[in-house]
């Protein structure tokens, strides 16, 4: 029998890729409904601005700058959430980057970095989240892409990374 999730207003949610796009919108909406949110991304400045906006709107939020491609940095983000809010109830692996270009024109270093974020970021986040969520239950949400099933011209390596997820 699956564990029942807490109401959103009672949850602590860690969201990666939370400095812009879907991650930021998710953090703002969750905070609007009363969740405590820890925003995680690489850009400290963008995260600080996002947390300020959430707090000005009456929400409760904090941030932790981290590269999801490095498991130790994700473990530190989880520790920050627990230190600040006492637990993690839901975890959203949303961090992602894209590259546009012909496969022979994109550097291998850029392709590898994309996989570090888009694929390994989800793997690292899922492993760390599972460790915390197993004890008391909760939700693990991995954000994918339509391109995981249907690639777009000049977006091959991105589609491959999302298909891997």
Secondary structure, 3 states (H helix, E strand, C coil): CCCCCCCHHHCEEEEECCCCHHHHHHHHHHHHCCCEEEEEECCHHHHHHHHHHHHHCCCEEEEEECCCCCHHHHHHHHHHHHHHHCCCCEEEECCCCCCCCCCCCCCHHHHHHHHHHHHHHHHHHHHHHHHHHHHHCCEEEECCCHHHCCCCCCCHHHHHHHHHC
